[in-house]
């Protein structure tokens, strides 16, 4: 595809970085708009977005090193390469650290955790969808061998050099699978947000649906992770997030609004 948006001598602007930045800005716009509708302090919400973004980036990279430790322990020089810098990392790892940092921040600022998480959910889905398009452009997070009509073949040598993508091989477009699912999920969550559902409903739905999608995509995605109990570590984490999301979703749907409104 197009790992380099444009080049000038030895300098180039990576498509992945540009689309991730676009996703962050789009998610920030959606989140602050919803926060304003709910009467929240948009400055605090904007600060929280920045904290969460940085925590997510760090957590995703750390999880990538941990999950693929067998690979990186044999090739420690790969940790400091451009390919590693460009890699998206493990989203669930980033989500874990982002949730921890968000919980700390909302406690410090005395914000209600679940209502704040709900205004984040649509923006998170949109930003992640755009970021996955960046993965597709760069060739990272590519799928396994695919014989379906919609298989994609990477032919750009930069994809192989930067991300290690196999060239000329039909692959599952796993990045597009996730991007499409996230865009549909964003549309649903944003529409639901207009009706101001009970706290926990939006973030619960996001975690449940996205985790189910990621669990399934892992079966057709190429990665170096060893399997534990027949599943990748990412799939086990997806099951954990799906369970947490289901609990929050059930709580938001079943518990009366008078007992959930404003609680964290």
GITA-V396787 format. One record per residue. N is the residue number from 1. SS is DSSP state (H for helix, E for strand, C for the rest). PSI is psi as a letter, one per 20 degrees, with the letter a starting at -180 (NA if undefined). Layout:
n:N ss:SS psi:PSI
n:N ss:SS psi:PSI
This chain:
n:1 ss:C psi:c
n:2 ss:C psi:m
n:3 ss:C psi:h
n:4 ss:E psi:o
n:5 ss:E psi:g
n:6 ss:E psi:q
n:7 ss:E psi:q
n:8 ss:E psi:n
n:9 ss:C psi:c
n:10 ss:C psi:i
n:11 ss:E psi:q
n:12 ss:E psi:q
n:13 ss:E psi:o
n:14 ss:E psi:p
n:15 ss:H psi:h
n:16 ss:H psi:g
n:17 ss:H psi:g
n:18 ss:H psi:g
n:19 ss:H psi:h
n:20 ss:H psi:g
n:21 ss:H psi:g
n:22 ss:H psi:g
n:23 ss:H psi:g
n:24 ss:H psi:g
n:25 ss:H psi:g
n:26 ss:H psi:g
n:27 ss:H psi:h
n:28 ss:H psi:g
n:29 ss:H psi:g
n:30 ss:H psi:g
n:31 ss:H psi:g
n:32 ss:H psi:h
n:33 ss:H psi:g
n:34 ss:H psi:h
n:35 ss:H psi:h
n:36 ss:H psi:g
n:37 ss:H psi:h
n:38 ss:C psi:j
n:39 ss:C psi:k
n:40 ss:C psi:r
n:41 ss:C psi:o
n:42 ss:H psi:h
n:43 ss:H psi:g
n:44 ss:H psi:h
n:45 ss:H psi:g
n:46 ss:H psi:g
n:47 ss:H psi:g
n:48 ss:H psi:h
n:49 ss:H psi:g
n:50 ss:H psi:g
n:51 ss:H psi:g
n:52 ss:H psi:g
n:53 ss:H psi:g
n:54 ss:H psi:g
n:55 ss:H psi:g
n:56 ss:H psi:g
n:57 ss:H psi:g
n:58 ss:H psi:g
n:59 ss:H psi:h
n:60 ss:H psi:g
n:61 ss:H psi:g
n:62 ss:H psi:g
n:63 ss:H psi:h
n:64 ss:H psi:g
n:65 ss:H psi:g
n:66 ss:H psi:g
n:67 ss:H psi:h
n:68 ss:C psi:k
n:69 ss:H psi:h
n:70 ss:H psi:h
n:71 ss:H psi:g
n:72 ss:H psi:h
n:73 ss:H psi:h
n:74 ss:H psi:h
n:75 ss:C psi:m
n:76 ss:H psi:h
n:77 ss:H psi:h
n:78 ss:H psi:h
n:79 ss:H psi:h
n:80 ss:H psi:k
n:81 ss:C psi:r
n:82 ss:H psi:h
n:83 ss:H psi:g
n:84 ss:H psi:g
n:85 ss:H psi:h
n:86 ss:H psi:h
n:87 ss:C psi:q
n:88 ss:C psi:h
n:89 ss:C psi:a
n:90 ss:C psi:o
n:91 ss:H psi:g
n:92 ss:H psi:h
n:93 ss:H psi:g
n:94 ss:H psi:h
n:95 ss:H psi:h
n:96 ss:H psi:g
n:97 ss:H psi:h
n:98 ss:H psi:g
n:99 ss:H psi:g
n:100 ss:H psi:g
n:101 ss:H psi:g
n:102 ss:H psi:g
n:103 ss:H psi:g
n:104 ss:H psi:g
n:105 ss:H psi:g
n:106 ss:H psi:h
n:107 ss:H psi:g
n:108 ss:H psi:h
n:109 ss:C psi:j
n:110 ss:C psi:l
n:111 ss:C psi:q
n:112 ss:C psi:p
n:113 ss:H psi:g
n:114 ss:H psi:g
n:115 ss:H psi:h
n:116 ss:H psi:g
n:117 ss:H psi:h
n:118 ss:H psi:g
n:119 ss:H psi:i
n:120 ss:H psi:h
n:121 ss:H psi:g
n:122 ss:H psi:g
n:123 ss:H psi:h
n:124 ss:H psi:g
n:125 ss:H psi:g
n:126 ss:H psi:g
n:127 ss:H psi:h
n:128 ss:H psi:h
n:129 ss:H psi:g
n:130 ss:H psi:h
n:131 ss:H psi:h
n:132 ss:H psi:h
n:133 ss:H psi:h
n:134 ss:H psi:h
n:135 ss:H psi:g
n:136 ss:H psi:g
n:137 ss:H psi:h
n:138 ss:H psi:h
n:139 ss:C psi:j
n:140 ss:C psi:r
n:141 ss:C psi:k
n:142 ss:C psi:r
n:143 ss:E psi:r
n:144 ss:C psi:r
n:145 ss:E psi:p
n:146 ss:C psi:p
n:147 ss:C psi:j
n:148 ss:C psi:q
n:149 ss:C psi:h
n:150 ss:C psi:j
n:151 ss:C psi:q
n:152 ss:E psi:q
n:153 ss:C psi:p
n:154 ss:E psi:p
n:155 ss:C psi:i
n:156 ss:C psi:o
n:157 ss:H psi:h
n:158 ss:H psi:h
n:159 ss:H psi:g
n:160 ss:H psi:g
n:161 ss:H psi:g
n:162 ss:H psi:g
n:163 ss:H psi:i
n:164 ss:C psi:k
n:165 ss:C psi:p
n:166 ss:C psi:p
n:167 ss:E psi:q
n:168 ss:C psi:j
n:169 ss:C psi:p
n:170 ss:C psi:p
n:171 ss:E psi:q
n:172 ss:C psi:p
n:173 ss:C psi:m
n:174 ss:H psi:h
n:175 ss:H psi:h
n:176 ss:H psi:h
n:177 ss:H psi:g
n:178 ss:H psi:g
n:179 ss:H psi:g
n:180 ss:H psi:g
n:181 ss:H psi:g
n:182 ss:H psi:h
n:183 ss:H psi:g
n:184 ss:H psi:g
n:185 ss:H psi:h
n:186 ss:H psi:g
n:187 ss:H psi:g
n:188 ss:H psi:g
n:189 ss:H psi:g
n:190 ss:H psi:h
n:191 ss:H psi:g
n:192 ss:H psi:h
n:193 ss:H psi:h
n:194 ss:C psi:h
n:195 ss:C psi:j
n:196 ss:C psi:m
n:197 ss:C psi:r
n:198 ss:C psi:q
n:199 ss:C psi:p
n:200 ss:C psi:i
n:201 ss:H psi:g
n:202 ss:H psi:g
n:203 ss:H psi:h
n:204 ss:H psi:g
n:205 ss:H psi:g
n:206 ss:H psi:g
n:207 ss:H psi:g
n:208 ss:H psi:g
n:209 ss:H psi:g
n:210 ss:H psi:g
n:211 ss:H psi:h
n:212 ss:H psi:g
n:213 ss:H psi:g
n:214 ss:H psi:h
n:215 ss:H psi:g
n:216 ss:H psi:g
n:217 ss:H psi:h
n:218 ss:H psi:h
n:219 ss:H psi:h
n:220 ss:H psi:k
n:221 ss:E psi:q
n:222 ss:C psi:p
n:223 ss:C psi:r
n:224 ss:C psi:j
n:225 ss:C psi:q
n:226 ss:C psi:q
n:227 ss:E psi:q
n:228 ss:E psi:o
n:229 ss:C psi:k
n:230 ss:C psi:i
n:231 ss:E psi:q
n:232 ss:E psi:r
n:233 ss:H psi:h
n:234 ss:H psi:h
n:235 ss:H psi:h
n:236 ss:H psi:g
n:237 ss:H psi:h
n:238 ss:H psi:g
n:239 ss:H psi:g
n:240 ss:H psi:g
n:241 ss:H psi:h
n:242 ss:H psi:h
n:243 ss:H psi:g
n:244 ss:H psi:g
n:245 ss:H psi:h
n:246 ss:H psi:h
n:247 ss:H psi:g
n:248 ss:H psi:h
n:249 ss:H psi:g
n:250 ss:H psi:g
n:251 ss:H psi:g
n:252 ss:H psi:h
n:253 ss:H psi:h
n:254 ss:H psi:h
n:255 ss:C psi:p
n:256 ss:C psi:q
n:257 ss:H psi:h
n:258 ss:H psi:h
n:259 ss:H psi:i
n:260 ss:H psi:h
n:261 ss:C psi:p
n:262 ss:C psi:i
n:263 ss:C psi:q
n:264 ss:C psi:NA
